């Protein structure tokens, strides 16, 4: 039977399981008595859902608390070992793979450096496969225990029925790369373990909104500041966030050539790669034969010496110009979307850190309209350099929660009997 609002009994049961799981995940441990008010479910529904989730091994007892004159109330929490996820960050200098339990505690990690910024597709696919095998072996976890593998990549990700996730990564030379299909070919993972592939700024945004500087905000922009720049927009209408190619806004007509091939992109002025290139052009001396993170450390050391000597004026001028371009870029986001918060993450954003941020805030305020600028805060991300990987692991976790804590069922070979569908619709919540 289908209710008037179009939701079946099965839909309601899944929604109830999702509500209980999410509240215990973010606010637990909680007692059954406390779960009622925070989920909006009746005490009977809470008891049924909890019993169901305990039977599935998703919840476990976590001690007890005294009640008002009655028996102590048992506390419940999500069982950490009841599921595992893998997060992958296809970054600018390395491919990082991490294995997590259901509470996003890291169990194992593997890293594969990218030599000379090589984004050869076969090499990247090999790094991901090898990293997955390494972390599973290191933690002695069977592949069947995975809820999924989340992957953050540079570029626009299109999801197609034929090839799954296809990556359009113009800045790294990827033109319609069928990454999901390539990973599936010869994959050591069972067919039921899904890949969740999205833009790296989106996965960073997921992490910061769930556990970092965006938690509790209704609207936010999470900025990924690395070799290039990108952003994830989160609003009430786009609850789970959407990657926006913010780095390729034109900030200067006929300006510097961006690595995407266009002229005058924000990324050509505000990314770490362009920052170091401009330092070299102005007479600075970045160390040779090192990665961008090491070179950026040298730039900061030149601009802000550890002793009391004055900083290198060339390095300081390049940093100030970068802060102005970045602030101007943020002003566009402020004017367009009027977010409550802007959170700056990514390895370069975190490395530049608190010395750099005041200038960025100042320029963002100066270029933005006064009303939305007065209502936004601009701060650093709180989750460190692993935030993209954590956010990637959240993709399968969020899907698991949306399913009410149930794994995807294998596709049936034929249509289900009518009697089975009827029973499922009428089963109690």
MIDRENGU-644005 format. One record per atom (N, C-alpha, C, O): x, y, z; residue in one letter. Coordinates in pm, whole numbers, plus 50000, padded with zeros to 5 digits. Atoms other than C-alpha are relative to their C-alpha. Example, Ala and Ser with C-alpha at 12.3 -4.5 7.8 and 13.67 -1.06 7.14 Angstrom:
! residues 2
500894988150000a 512304955050780a 500905012050000a 501945011850066a 499184988149994s 513674989450714s 499235010950073s 499745022050090s 
! end
This chain:
! residues 429
500864988050000x 500005000050000x 500885012450000x 501875013150073x 499234987850008x 501305034649910x 499245011550065x 498125014350022x 500694988849937x 500405064050140x 499775011349900x 500355011449791x 500374989250089x 498935095649989x 501195008749962x 501215014249852x 498854991550032x 502245114150007x 501034992949912x 502094998549883x 499115007150090x 503855087849785x 501074991750068x 501814984550000x 498975007549929x 506075072750055x 499434986650047x 498354986250106x 500435013349959x 505775035550117x 500444997450144x 501245004950200x 499585004149866x 506105018150452x 501504997350002x 502195000450099x 498565002850008x 509535007050337x 500815013050003x 501855013750067x 499344986949997x 510505043550273x 500045005650141x 501075010750186x 500074994749863x 509355053450621x 500944992550093x 501604998650178x 499105007849915x 511255025050782x 501455003849976x 502245005150069x 498634995950032x 514425034850598x 500295013950058x 501375016350112x 499804986549947x 513955071450697x 500174999850151x 500985007450205x 499865001049854x 513505061751063x 501384994650039x 502004999650133x 498675005349974x 516685041051057x 501075010749975x 502015012250053x 499044989450032x 518545069750893x 500025010550111x 501095014750154x 500084989749896x 517315094651156x 500714995550127x 501465003250187x 499375005049878x 518425072751447x 501514998749982x 502285002750070x 498565001650025x 521795064251291x 500735013450000x 501795014950061x 499334987150011x 522625100351211x 500085007250134x 501105013350166x 499964993349870x 521685113651553x 501024993550093x 501755000550164x 499005006749917x 523775087251728x 501405002549947x 502365003450024x 498684997750060x 526625093151484x 500555013650039x 501715014850078x 499514986549976x 526835130651536x 499895004350147x 500715012250193x 500254995249864x 525475134651892x 500114989250107x 499984992250226x 499985011149903x 525855100352055x 501235000250088x 502165008050065x 501075009849972x 526025082052274x 498765006550062x 498855016550133x 501284995349949x 522355087352358x 499184987950047x 499404976750002x 500915010649955x 519685067252540x 498794999549907x 498565008749829x 501235001050077x 516485055052379x 499065011550035x 498385016849947x 500874989049955x 514635081352584x 500405013149932x 499535020949894x 499544987650064x 516795109152437x 499805000049850x 499655010649789x 500135000950145x 516455096452081x 498635004849951x 498525010049840x 501334995850042x 512725103652070x 499935014749963x 499585018049849x 500104985650032x 512875141852094x 500915004549886x 500515012949806x 499074995050102x 515925145751869x 499704994449861x 500155000149761x 500365005650131x 514525123551591x 498565002849962x 498205001649845x 501414997950026x 510835132151625x 499214987249991x 498074987349944x 500685012950007x 509945095151652x 499334996850133x 499765001650238x 500665004649878x 507575079351901x 500904990150074x 501834984650016x 499185009349922x 509015058052181x 499914986049942x 500894978549943x 500145013250061x 507605027152011x 500844998649874x 501484988349853x 499195000450122x 509245035651680x 501484999550032x 502234992249968x 498605000249959x 512555042851854x 500414986050044x 501464981050004x 499685013449950x 512435009052031x 500134990149884x 501044981949881x 499955009250114x 511674990751704x 501245002249915x 501924992749875x 498854996950085x 514365008851506x 501304996050068x 502184990050006x 498785003449926x 517005004751776x 500204984950002x 501314980049980x 499895014649998x 516254967651807x 500464994749864x 501264985449856x 499635004050136x 516564964351429x 501485002849974x 502184994449919x 498614996250025x 519894983051418x 500984992050087x 502084988850043x 499155008449915x 521314963551712x 500124986049940x 501204980249938x 499965013350061x 520344931051542x 500904999849876x 501504989649844x 499144999050118x 522194943151230x 501465002650036x 502325003049948x 498624997649957x 525304949851439x 500465014349983x 501665017049995x 499604986050024x 525254987451369x 500075008350126x 500765018450130x 499974992749873x 524644998851727x 500524990850110x 500394978650103x 499535007449883x 526244988552054x 499795008450125x 499665020650117x 500174992849874x 525844997652421x 501285007350036x 502395002650009x 498844991749963x 528095024952557x 499835005250142x 499975017150168x 500164996049860x 527455024952932x 498575003850030x 497655000649955x 501344996149958x 524495039653116x 500075013150077x 501135017250123x 500124987849921x 523295071453287x 498824998450094x 497884991250064x 501105000449904x 521075076353591x 498795007349944x 498935017449876x 501244993350038x 517455085253527x 499375006150125x 499875004350236x 500654993349888x 515085105453744x 499194990050082x 497984988650063x 500685009149909x 514265079554007x 499754986149946x 499334977450021x 500245013150057x 514035050253769x 501304992449979x 502344995750035x 498825007950030x 516415024453635x 500965008149913x 500525016849838x 499054993150089x 519625036853469x 499654997649854x 499204986849816x 500305001050142x 519205043553100x 501264995749925x 502345001249945x 498885005050080x 521415024352859x 500305009749886x 499405014149815x 499574991450110x 523435045852619x 500364991549879x 500864980449892x 499735006850126x 523815036052257x 500935008449914x 500925020749920x 499144993050095x 526405044651995x 500144991449874x 499814979649873x 499735007350124x 527305035151639x 501224991150023x 502234995650076x 498895009449982x 529545004251639x 501095002849897x 500835001649777x 498964996150096x 532885014751484x 500354989249898x 500614992349782x 499565010750089x 533674980851335x 498914994449910x 499134984349843x 501125005750078x 530294975951165x 500075003749852x 499214999449774x 499834996650141x 531524990650836x 501325007149979x 501875012950073x 498724993550031x 534625003950663x 499885007249866x 499165002949776x 499984992350124x 535265029950393x 501455003149965x 502315003850053x 498704995450048x 538255039650182x 499825013749937x 498895016049859x 499974986850062x 539005075750091x 501285001649921x 502364997749967x 498854998150088x 541335084949804x 500075014649958x 499065020449917x 499764986450046x 542815119249727x 500994999549885x 502184996949905x 499104998750115x 544215122449375x 500475014550002x 499845023349942x 499544986549978x 546265152849468x 500995004849896x 501174998549792x 499084993950096x 548825174949299x 501404994450010x 502184995449915x 498665005549984x 551905158149439x 500004985250035x 501054978850031x 500065014049959x 550675123749548x 498584994849990x 497625002549984x 501305006549982x 547835098849556x 500004994250141x 500854986050175x 500095004649861x 546795092949916x 498774991250015x 497684994849970x 501095009649979x 544645062950016x 499934997050150x 500934993550211x 500175002649857x 543215058750368x 498794991050023x 497774992349956x 501085009049960x 541065031650527x 499475004650135x 500245007350227x 500654995249877x 538555041850796x 498974989850047x 498424982149968x 501165007449950x 536115024351025x 498785009049989x 498865020149936x 501244992750021x 532505035951045x 499995013650068x 499265022550026x 499934987149931x 533375064251287x 501125008849945x 501495018750007x 498954992650069x 536085076851046x 501295000950080x 502025010850073x 498685001649939x 538965065651264x 500914993449897x 500564983049840x 499095005450101x 541945059651035x 500614986950049x 501114986150161x 499435013149968x 543075023351030x 501294997249924x 502154989949973x 498805002350080x 545705023850755x 500055010549890x 499035016149851x 499854990650111x 547125046350484x 501134995849909x 502054988649949x 498945002450098x 549235044450170x 500125012549915x 499125019149886x 499784988350085x 550805071949960x 500884996249882x 501824988449896x 499225002250121x 552145071449606x 500365013749943x 499475020849898x 499624986950055x 554165102149495x 499805000549850x 499954990449780x 500134997850143x 553495116649152x 501295006649952x 501605017849991x 498714994950046x 556805121548975x 499795010849895x 499135008749793x 500054988650092x 557125155348805x 498575003149956x 498315006049839x 501414996350025x 553365161448833x 499434992349882x 498704997949800x 500495008450109x 552625132548598x 498604995050033x 498384988650136x 501375004649980x 548905125948562x 499634989449896x 498494988849850x 500275011050090x 549235095848334x 498864991550058x 498934986950172x 501225006549949x 545835079048362x 500294985950050x 499844982250158x 499715013749959x 547155043448378x 500784999750130x 500564991150215x 499214999449876x 549655053248648x 499115003450119x 499254997450226x 500894996249890x 546965070048860x 499104988450038x 498914985550156x 500865011749972x 544635040048826x 500794989350074x 500284983250168x 499165009849931x 547515017248928x 500295004150143x 500274995750233x 499754995249863x 548315039049231x 498774997750089x 498904993550204x 501225001849921x 544675037749345x 499794985350032x 499534981750147x 500195014449976x 544385000049300x 501014994850102x 500644987850196x 498965005049909x 547714993349475x 499785005350141x 499964998050239x 500234994249867x 546865017149759x 498854993250071x 498924990750191x 501145007049940x 543495000349816x 500434986450052x 500094982650165x 499545013249958x 545114966149829x 500915001050122x 500854992750213x 499064998549888x 547824978950066x 499315003150131x 499654997250234x 500644996549873x 545504994650323x 499114988650050x 499014986450170x 500815011449956x 543154964650326x 500884989350063x 500524983550166x 499095010049945x 546084941150382x 500595004750132x 500744996850225x 499394994749878x 547624964050644x 499094999350120x 499564997450232x 500955000449889x 544464964550854x 499294986650010x 498424984850096x 500625013350002x 543494928250776x 498485000949988x 497754994350061x 501424998250027x 540094939350642x 499674993449867x 500374995549768x 500425006450123x 538284918350383x 499315010349909x 498585018849959x 500654990350091x 537154937550071x 498495000350014x 497875010849995x 501465000649988x 533574925850130x 499475008750113x 498285012050116x 500434991849887x 533504946550451x 499865014749964x 499355022550044x 500024985950040x 533784979250256x 498585004649963x 497844997449896x 501244993650044x 530785002150221x 500205007049866x 499235009949796x 499714993550128x 532515018249925x 501355006750004x 502005007450108x 498744992850016x 535535037149797x 499675013949945x 499125015149836x 500204986350046x 535335075149773x 501295005549944x 502365003050000x 498804994850067x 537735093349540x 499785014649965x 498815018149899x 500014985950037x 538415130649514x 501015002549890x 502174998749903x 499144997950117x 539855141649178x 499965014749959x 499005021749990x 500074986650058x 540795174549008x 499144999849874x 499314991049789x 500794999250122x 538245184448747x 498514998150021x 498054995850133x 501455001749999x 534565181848661x 499694985149983x 500254978549896x 500375014250005x 532975147748722x 498574998849948x 497645004250008x 501325002750055x 530065136848504x 499674985450025x 500524976650006x 500425013749971x 528075105848601x 499104995249886x 498035000649861x 500705004950118x 526945085848300x 499514985750024x 500154978250097x 500495013849983x 524825054048279x 500894989749934x 500924978149976x 499185009750071x 527275038048038x 501344997450069x 501754985950083x 498625001349950x 530675044748200x 500165003950146x 501285003950197x 499874995449863x 529875056448552x 500615013950004x 500265022549922x 499394986949983x 532015085748667x 501055002549892x 501974994549874x 499064995950105x 533835103448382x 500595013550041x 499865022850074x 499324988149950x 536445129848471x 500475008749885x 501185004249795x 499554990050096x 536965161348265x 500985009150075x 500595019450131x 498974992849925x 540235173948416x 500905007849906x 502025003549876x 499284992550102x 541385200548173x 501385004450048x 502335004549969x 498724995049950x 544175213548399x 501054989050013x 502244992050022x 499035011049988x 545765178948425x 500044991549874x 500654980849872x 499955007150128x 545205168048065x 499074988249990x 499274979549905x 500975010950007x 542275144648133x 498785004749921x 498095014049962x 501134996650083x 539655146347859x 499034988349997x 499244978449927x 501035010449993x 536565125447941x 500614986450036x 500414976549965x 499385012449955x 538535098948132x 498964991650076x 498444996250178x 500995008449932x 536175070048229x 500624993250123x 500844981150123x 499225004949886x 537845066148568x 499334988150068x 500004978450104x 500695011049930x 535185043948724x 500114987049923x 500374976549981x 499875012150082x 535235019448433x 501414994550004x 501614982350010x 498605004549996x 539035018348438x 500324993250133x 501034983150135x 499755006149870x 539075010848810x 499284986650012x 499794977450076x 500765012449993x 536434983848769x 500704988749922x 500624977049961x 499335010250081x 538484966048501x 501184994250077x 502155001250104x 498935006449924x 540644941248687x 500045004050146x 501065002050212x 500024995749861x 539574955149024x 500024988050096x 499374977950070x 500015010849900x 540334933549330x 498765000650089x 498574991850173x 501174998549913x 537084945849489x 498804992649943x 498664991449822x 501225006650048x 533794926749472x 499145009949922x 499235022049942x 500854991550084x 531244939849223x 499045008450084x 498625019150040x 500944992649917x 528984950949510x 500605011950073x 499865019850131x 499364988649935x 531544975849645x 500085011449899x 500765010349796x 500114989150096x 530815009049477x 501155010050012x 501755011650118x 499094988650002x 533155037049374x 499155012849998x 498195013949922x 500674987049995x 532015072449461x 501065010449963x 501955013350043x 498954991250053x 534025097249253x 499435014049984x 498375016049924x 500474986250011x 533715134949282x 501195009450004x 502335005250029x 498964989849998x 535675167249263x 500625001250140x 499925000150240x 499314999249872x 538305171449536x 499505011450088x 499495010050211x 500564989149919x 536835204949645x 498694995750065x 498384999750177x 501265005149943x 533485187249695x 500294991050120x 499614992050222x 499725008949887x 535045160649917x 500585007950118x 500285004850233x 499534991149892x 536915187650115x 498815006650068x 498755007550190x 501184993749943x 533605205350159x 499194990650085x 498704994550191x 500715010049921x 531935173350280x 500634998750138x 499934998750240x 499325002049872x 534575168950549x 499835012050092x 499535010550210x 500104988049916x 534515204950672x 498575002450048x 498375007450158x 501384998049958x 530715205950681x 499574989750104x 498764992850191x 500375010349902x 530435173250874x 500765001550132x 500175000250239x 499185000749879x 533305176851119x 500865012450026x 501495013250132x 499054989049989x 535175209751065x 499355013550017x 498385015050091x 500414986349981x 534685246851031x 498625003349948x 498085013949981x 501334997250053x 531365244150846x 498874993950079x 497704996250047x 501065007149929x 529495223151099x 499035010050066x 499455019350135x 501034991449943x 526225239451197x 499595011549910x 498595018149938x 500344989050091x 526225264550909x 498954995549899x 498994984149851x 500995003050104x 523245265750672x 500585002249861x 500194995549766x 499384997350130x 525355280150392x 501475003050021x 501865009950115x 498554998149987x 529095279750337x 500644997749864x 500094990949777x 499155003150113x 531775280050071x 501314994950056x 501965001650136x 498755006049955x 534735256950131x 500985000849883x 500724995449775x 499034997350105x 537805267349931x 501164990150009x 501734988250116x 498835008750010x 540475242649819x 501125008149935x 501055011249816x 498884991850047x 543745262349786x 501254991250000x 501884989150103x 498815008250016x 546515240249651x 500835005349886x 501055017449878x 499324995250121x 548485241849326x 499085009249922x 499515019549870x 501034991450056x 545275255949185x 498995003150109x 499255000750227x 501044997049901x 542075267249354x 498664995049948x 498404995049828x 501365004450032x 538545253549363x 499135002750120x 499615007650223x 500914997049890x 535485256249584x 498834990449998x 498474984849894x 501235007849983x 532495237049716x 498955009150061x 499185015250165x 501104991649953x 529195255349761x 498974991450072x 498514981350019x 501035006949924x 526775243850031x 498935010250038x 499235020350102x 501144991549965x 523325259950064x 498854991050039x 498934978950018x 501165008549970x 519925247950189x 499474992849876x 498914981949887x 500465006350124x 519115240449823x 500994989449950x 500604980149879x 498965009650040x 522405221849769x 500624994650128x 501774997650161x 499645004149864x 522605204250104x 501324992550008x 502094994550101x 498785008149996x 525405180150017x 501175006449926x 502235000449912x 498914992750062x 527455205949834x 500154997349851x 499794986749801x 499765001250143x 528385212049473x 501325006749969x 501555018150010x 498724994150039x 531845217749331x 499755010749893x 498965008849801x 500084989450099x 532215250349139x 501425003149953x 502355003650034x 498674997550057x 535125257948905x 500375014850020x 500575022349925x 499744986249961x 535835290149091x 501375004749952x 501555016549920x 498654996450041x 539525289448998x 500095004849857x 501105010449816x 499944996350141x 538605295648636x 499045011549966x 498625013149852x 500604987050025x 536705328048681x 501065009249940x 502235008649979x 499054990650060x 538325354848467x 500145012250091x 499165019350114x 499764988549912x 539895380948696x 500825010849931x 500965021949983x 499214990150073x 542035398448437x 499914996949851x 500414986649805x 500145002150144x 541175401948069x 501385000249935x 502205009149962x 498705001650066x 544115390547852x 501144999450103x 502235004750080x 498995001149895x 545995382348173x 500914987949981x 501084983049869x 499085011350005x 548395354248258x 499274987649949x 498074985849970x 500605012350050x 547825320948090x 499884989950114x 500864987050183x 500265010249898x 546245295348323x 500404986349946x 500534984549825x 499665013450046x 547175258748311x 498844993249929x 499034982749866x 501125005350078x 543675252448172x 500075004449855x 499364999149770x 499844995050135x 544775271647862x 499415013849978x 499795020649882x 500624986850015x 542635303047911x 500895010950059x 501885008150126x 499254988649949x 543905337847994x 499265006650116x 498045008250112x 500554991749894x 543365356648318x 499194993050106x 498484999750180x 500745007249895x 541885329048540x 500535003650139x 501705007050155x 499574998049862x 541955333848915x 501134990650036x 502074994650105x 498975009949967x 544055302048939x 501385004149949x 502405000150005x 498724995450054x 546755318648729x 500665010450089x 501825014050067x 499464989949908x 547225344049010x 499974995350145x 500814999350225x 500195003549859x 546055327349330x 500414985850036x 500474982750155x 499565013549966x 547205290949304x 501454999850042x 502215008950009x 498615001049954x 550445279449465x 500974999049884x 502075004449891x 499115001350115x 551915270249126x 500325013749941x 501485016849913x 499774986850057x 551415305448991x 500725009150099x 501535017550059x 499344992049898x 552515321049320x 501524997949993x 502285007549995x 498575003050006x 555895303449299x 500615004649868x 501755009049863x 499504995650130x 556225311348930x 500215015149998x 501205020149946x 499854985449995x 555635348348992x 501155004250090x 501835014050062x 498844997249914x 558185347949276x 501304998649919x 502215006749932x 498815002350082x 560745333949032x 500155011349897x 501255016349875x 499954989450101x 559835359748766x 500445013450058x 501085021349990x 499654987349936x 560285388349014x 501404999950061x 501815009650124x 498635000649950x 563785376749105x 500214991350122x 501334990450173x 499855009249887x 563095352449387x 500734987449958x 500914984749839x 499225012150029x 565015319949413x 499384987850070x 499884983350173x 500545012449944x 562775290149481x 501024988749990x 501764988249892x 499055011150008x 564825258849561x 499684991249880x 498514988949847x 500175008350119x 565365236749257x 499824985350038x 500344980750140x 500135014449983x 564305200449229x 499194995650120x 499364984450168x 500845003749884x 561765201049516x 498545001249961x 498215007249859x 501424998950030x 558005197649529x 499485013750042x 500195021650105x 500574986749974x 555655227349561x 499875003050148x 500045014550189x 500144997649857x 555105222749934x 501325004950060x 501335014050141x 498684995949950x 558855225650003x 500355013949948x 500895022150023x 499724986950056x 559165255449768x 499185010950067x 499685021950090x 500824990149932x 556255273249936x 500525002750141x 500465014050189x 499374998149869x 557925267550274x 501185009749989x 501375018250075x 498864991050021x 561035284950134x 499525014349976x 500145023850025x 500554986550023x 558915314350013x 499575006450131x 499865018150156x 500444994749871x 557365318450357x 501195003550089x 501175013650160x 498804997249920x 560785316450522x 500685012849953x 501215020450034x 499404987750053x 562035343950290x 499185012350040x 499735022850072x 500874988649967x 559025366250360x 499955002850149x 499865014350191x 500144998749854x 558885359850735x 501164992750068x 500974981650117x 498855006749938x 562405351750868x 499754996850147x 499015003950215x 500175004149859x 562615333751202x 500605010250095x 500085012150205x 499394989949913x 564915360851343x 499315013449975x 498265014149912x 500614986850008x 564225398151360x 500395007649874x 500065019449862x 499614993250122x 565685406151017x 498785002549912x 497814995049917x 501154996950086x 563355422450762x 499784988849897x 500724982249853x 500325010150100x 561575399150523x 500405004549861x 500545016549835x 499664997350139x 562495396850156x 498845007949936x 497725002849930x 501104991950055x 560485425049989x 499344993849878x 498144995749856x 500595006550118x 559995404949668x 499014989350044x 497894988749992x 500905010649951x 558515375249855x 498765006050065x 497655001250044x 501134993549934x 556335398350064x 499035005949897x 497825004949913x 500854993850102x 555065416649753x 499194989449925x 498014991549895x 500725010650071x 554165384049576x 498884994350088x 497784991750039x 501035005049910x 552285371549883x 498855009950013x 497695005950017x 501054989949988x 550405404349915x 499135000349874x 497915001449882x 500775000250123x 549405403549549x 499104987749993x 497954988549950x 500795012349999x 548235367649586x 498815001450095x 497704997150062x 501084998049904x 546195376949894x 498925009049941x 497735006949965x 501004991150060x 544525404949697x 499184992849895x 497954994249892x 500755007550100x 543605382449407x 499064989850066x 497914988450026x 500845009849932x 542335355549642x 498825007050069x 497695002150062x 501084992549937x 540335381349839x 498985004949900x 497775004549927x 500934995650105x 538855395349519x 499164988249951x 497964989749925x 500755011850039x 537895360049417x 498954996150103x 497844992150068x 500975002949894x 536225354549754x 498845010049997x 497715006450029x 501074990050005x 534285386849709x 498944996049897x 497754998749916x 500985004850098x 532675371749399x 499084989550063x 497874989750041x 500805010349933x 531545341849607x 499055006450102x 497915002150117x 500844993149901x 530245365449878x 498825006849931x 497685005649977x 501064992950069x 528275386349631x 498994990649934x 497794993349934x 500885009250073x 526885356749437x 499154991650094x 497964989650069x 500675010249920x 525955332949720x 499695004450144x 498924997750212x 500254994649865x 525965353650045x 500094989050107x 499144987150183x 499885010949901x 527305324650257x 500195005450142x 500625016750163x 499704996649860x 527475324850635x 501514999250026x 502075007350099x 498585002549973x 531035311450628x 500754997149871x 500204991249778x 499065004450101x 533985308250395x 501144993150074x 501724998850166x 498975007949932x 536465281350496x 501104997149898x 500844991649792x 498875001750090x 539915280650337x 500804987850042x 501374987550151x 499245012149973x 541525246250320x 500954996949886x 501285005749806x 499005003850100x 543905226950098x 501405002150058x 501605010250148x 498664999749939x 547615221850164x 500635013849995x 501305017850091x 499394986750009x 548655256350042x 499305009950092x 499955018050158x 500734991149910x 545895274550229x 500394998050144x 500565007750218x 499615002849862x 546815257050552x 501455003950026x 501785008350135x 498594996749982x 550535262550495x 500205015150012x 501005019750093x 499914985549990x 550105299850436x 499405004750132x 499935013750198x 500544999149866x 547855299550739x 499685013950052x 499265022749977x 500484988249930x 547255326850990x 500725012849960x 500175023749976x 499314987950046x 549895350850853x 499325005949877x 499285018149860x 500544996350130x 548155351950518x 498545004250008x 498105012949933x 501454998649999x 544485351250617x 499515014350027x 498555018549963x 500514986449978x 544095386850759x 499995008649873x 499045016149851x 499984992350124x 545145401950425x 498914995249905x 498275003449838x 501075005350085x 542755378850239x 498655005450046x 497845009749964x 501264994749946x 539895389250470x 499845014749963x 498765019049921x 500064985650026x 540735426050423x 499615002749855x 498755011149828x 500314997850141x 540655423850044x 498624994849964x 497925001049883x 501335005350028x 537535402250037x 498935010150041x 497965012349969x 500964990149950x 535685428250244x 500005012549911x 498945018249883x 499894987950081x 536975456950031x 499334998449864x 498745008049813x 500555002250134x 535825441449701x 498534995750002x 497854997149900x 501375005249995x 532495426849820x 499005011050034x 499375021650085x 501064991149955x 529175444049869x 499945000050153x 500164989750217x 499874998349855x 528965457250223x 499064990950079x 499474984950178x 500975007749920x 525785439350339x 500394985350013x 500474980350126x 499615014049981x 526805403250261x 501384998550063x 501644988650131x 498665000949943x 530435410550358x 499965001050152x 500784995050221x 500104998449854x 529355420750709x 499474987450067x 499614985850188x 500645011849941x 527575387450758x 500804987249983x 500404976750034x 499235012150026x 530285363150645x 501274999750085x 501855010250115x 498715001849934x 533265349250836x 500924992449905x 500474983949828x 499005006650082x 536475338150664x 501054994050092x 501775001450160x 499095006849908x 538535312150851x 500684988349930x 500284984149821x 499305011750052x 540955283650794x 499214987350032x 498494986750132x 500575013149971x 539745247850770x 500634994050124x 501734997750163x 499575005749872x 540085226851083x 500504985749992x 500934980150093x 499755014550008x 540795192150949x 501374996349946x 501674984549935x 498645003250041x 544345195050821x 500104994849859x 499134995049784x 499745003950139x 545895181250504x 499264987449955x 499214984649835x 500725012350038x 543875148550514x 498535002449971x 497784992849950x 501434997350009x 540535166250476x 499384994949871x 498234990349873x 500565005050126x 540075156850109x 499764985050007x 498754980049959x 500155014549988x 540635120050190x 498854996450093x 498074987350063x 501125002449908x 538255121150487x 498685002749929x 497744994949939x 501224996850072x 535655138350272x 499664989749894x 498484986949871x 500265010650099x 536065111950002x 499384987850067x 498474981750012x 500565011449928x 535365084850260x 498575002750046x 497794993450064x 501374996549958x 532235103750366x 499004997049889x 497834994549918x 500955002550110x 530715098450019x 499314986550014x 498084986150009x 500725012749978x 530035061050071x 499294999450134x 498254992950146x 500675000049870x 529205067450437x 498655007049992x 497675002150047x 501264992850014x 526535093150346x 498984991549924x 497804991649957x 500895008850075x 525075068650093x 499474988850090x 498304985150083x 500395010649907x 525035041450362x 498915005050096x 497934998050121x 501024994249911x 523125064250599x 498695002249925x 497614999349978x 501214997450077x 520685074150325x 499214987349975x 497994987749959x 500675012950017x 519915037150280x 499514994250132x 499054982850137x 500445004949870x 519085034250648x 500964990050060x 500564981650141x 499025009449946x 522295015550722x 499964986449936x 500394976549995x 500035012850073x 521704988650465x 500915000949878x 500965011249811x 499155000550118x 524164978350198x 499144998349876x 498044992849884x 500775002050123x 523024979249836x 499774985249974x 500684977049989x 500315013950032x 521264947249739x 500434997049857x 500285005549770x 499655003550138x 522564928749433x 498785000649909x 497674997049949x 501114998750094x 520444935249127x 499414986249970x 500164976949939x 500615013150029x 517934906949077x 500104996749853x 500125005649768x 499895004450140x 518214886448761x 498675001449927x 498645002449805x 501324998450062x 514484889548698x 499115008050092x 499545011650202x 500914992349914x 511454908348836x 499634992250125x 499464980050122x 500365006449873x 510614901449199x 498544995649994x 497715002249932x 501405004449998x 507424881349260x 499115010550065x 499555017650156x 500924989949947x 504394903049332x 499744998150148x 499585007850222x 500295002549859x 503814886049665x 501115005450089x 500855009950200x 498894995149918x 507294895749787x 499945015250015x 500155020550124x 500124985449995x 506834932549697x 498885004050096x 499035013750171x 501124996649915x 503474932849876x 500354998250148x 499985006450232x 499595002349862x 504944917850192x 500955010950049x 500845015550163x 499044989749960x 507784943150195x 499295013250029x 499675020450121x 500744987449980x 505314972050165x 499224999950131x 499055010450193x 500875000749883x 503194959550455x 500734996450128x 500134995950235x 499285003849880x 505964949550692x 500055011650098x 500135023150054x 500094989249901x 505884969451021x 501275008150006x 502355003349971x 498834991249985x 508184998951088x 500684997550132x 501685003850163x 
! end
